[in-house]
Amino acid sequence: MRLQGVTGRAVVGCLATAVIVFVALSIAGDARAGIAVALGLILGSINGALAERALGAGFSIRMSSLPRLALLSGAGVGAGLLLGLDYAWLVILGVAAAQGVLVAVAARSLLSR
């Protein structure tokens, strides 16, 4: 699967943000928190790619949204619990931040038309 357009830019933006957050929190002395947020950003970036793939395959956005979001939420909570209960919320924060990146990239794309 090759990512292009808005989805591809959102994935790249999330990956770049994940690296920046990880490095910044590692320098601040909490590498585990950096891993948690970065992992959330990476998991969250998958949402746009999966949604684009579902639309391309002809699935209804309504029928594919709930299972996709449940899968990503479960993966985020599971990853957070593996890192430790104190860090689980940071993974979910990273997933939410990834959705913000996706919205920002989509809005920029619409405004530049």
C-alpha positions as MATLAB code, in Angstrom:
seq = 'MRLQGVTGRAVVGCLATAVIVFVALSIAGDARAGIAVALGLILGSINGALAERALGAGFSIRMSSLPRLALLSGAGVGAGLLLGLDYAWLVILGVAAAQGVLVAVAARSLLSR';
ca = [
       0.000    0.000    0.000;
       1.479    3.300   -1.079;
       0.414    6.435    0.751;
      -0.057    9.601   -1.212;
      -1.818   12.896   -0.827;
      -3.303   13.970    2.479;
      -2.943   10.560    4.115;
       0.704   10.239    3.161;
       1.518   13.727    4.396;
      -0.317   13.014    7.668;
       1.665    9.797    8.213;
       4.944   11.606    7.521;
       3.890   14.442    9.842;
       3.026   11.986   12.606;
       6.298   10.114   12.208;
       8.297   13.347   12.301;
       6.355   14.518   15.356;
       6.933   11.139   17.032;
      10.692   11.469   16.570;
      10.702   15.048   17.874;
       8.597   14.157   20.937;
      10.715   11.099   21.707;
      13.971   13.054   21.475;
      12.610   15.982   23.512;
      11.241   13.794   26.304;
      14.390   11.671   26.329;
      16.518   14.777   26.739;
      14.153   15.894   29.509;
      14.872   12.609   31.270;
      11.726   10.567   30.600;
      12.414    8.339   27.625;
       9.548    6.017   28.557;
       7.067    8.886   28.236;
       8.624    9.735   24.876;
       8.178    6.162   23.722;
       4.540    6.213   24.871;
       3.616    9.414   23.017;
       5.602    8.403   19.926;
       3.909    5.011   19.872;
       0.513    6.705   20.102;
       1.382    9.009   17.219;
       2.457    6.065   15.095;
      -0.677    4.067   15.929;
      -2.869    7.117   15.303;
      -1.299    7.771   11.917;
      -2.511    4.343   10.809;
      -6.145    5.484   11.181;
      -6.130    7.730    8.122;
      -4.391    5.116    6.002;
      -6.892    2.432    7.031;
      -9.839    4.758    6.367;
      -8.487    5.610    2.919;
      -7.981    1.932    2.163;
     -11.539    1.073    3.289;
     -12.991    3.781    1.051;
     -10.872    2.596   -1.862;
     -12.164   -0.942   -1.374;
     -15.761    0.269   -1.504;
     -16.616   -0.214    2.186;
     -19.092    2.139    3.799;
     -17.349    4.672    6.018;
     -20.039    4.063    8.639;
     -19.488    0.312    8.663;
     -15.705    0.539    8.769;
     -15.276    3.346   11.306;
     -16.291    1.632   14.528;
     -14.227   -1.551   14.061;
     -11.225    0.487   12.893;
     -11.387    2.874   15.828;
     -11.987    0.018   18.284;
      -8.923   -1.810   16.928;
      -6.707    1.270   17.179;
      -8.018    2.172   20.637;
      -7.428   -1.374   21.850;
      -3.927   -1.359   20.389;
      -3.237    1.979   22.074;
      -4.474    0.835   25.467;
      -2.612   -2.470   25.124;
       0.631   -0.722   24.184;
       0.173    1.686   27.063;
      -0.346   -1.140   29.527;
       2.795   -2.863   28.256;
       4.759    0.307   28.995;
       3.140    0.632   32.406;
      -0.158    1.873   33.746;
       1.327    5.313   34.422;
       2.124    5.708   30.717;
      -1.072    4.349   29.139;
      -2.710    7.767   28.978;
       0.295    9.133   27.079;
      -0.205    6.576   24.324;
      -3.858    7.637   24.020;
      -2.704   11.281   24.009;
      -0.395   10.421   21.102;
      -3.278    8.781   19.209;
      -5.361   11.929   19.746;
      -2.477   14.125   18.600;
      -2.196   12.056   15.426;
      -5.837   12.787   14.664;
      -5.056   16.469   15.158;
      -2.201   16.172   12.646;
      -4.560   14.480   10.175;
      -7.125   17.276   10.594;
      -4.458   19.967   10.177;
      -3.058   18.378    7.011;
      -6.563   17.930    5.552;
      -7.528   21.523    6.403;
      -4.334   22.856    4.837;
      -5.028   20.814    1.726;
      -8.558   22.193    1.450;
      -7.460   25.789    2.021;
      -4.752   25.599   -0.626;
      -7.232   24.670   -3.362;
];
